[in-house]
Amino acid sequence: MNDKERAVQTYLTTEELASRIHYDVRTIRNRLKDSVLLEGTHYIRPFGGRKLLFLWEAIERDIGIASASRAPLIPMANGGRAHG
């Protein structure tokens, strides 16, 4: 991440992130954190503390990647693929 990208980061608490992505706070903490939301990429611990701040731009960028990689692709006669 370069200095320009860092300058426009939106930091969210767990509660604010839960509101934006319509997930329960516990789901974010117990299931998403450290499996799809990674420290240093999607969240930070400011000053080495326990509090988490989520980086909205990184989450927004990556939010569909996991589901897109699992979506079935159906080969078509013309060489393309249909998303099933």
ZIQUI-V279926 format. One record per backbone hydrogen bond with DSSP energy under -0.5 kcal/mol. NH is the residue of the N-H (numbers start at 0). CO is the residue of the C=O. Records with the same first field share a line. If there is no record, write none. Layout:
BEGIN
NH->CO + CO
END
This chain:
BEGIN
5->1
6->2
7->3 + 4
8->5
10->8
11->53
16->12
17->13
18->14
19->15
20->16
21->17
22->17
27->23
28->24
29->25
30->26
31->26
32->27
33->36
34->31
35->31
36->31
37->35
39->42
40->37
41->37
42->37
43->52
45->43
47->44
48->45
52->43
53->11
54->41
55->9 + 53
58->54
59->55
60->56
61->57
62->58
64->61
65->61
67->63
68->64
69->65 + 66
70->66
73->81
74->72
75->79
78->75
81->73
83->71 + 81
END
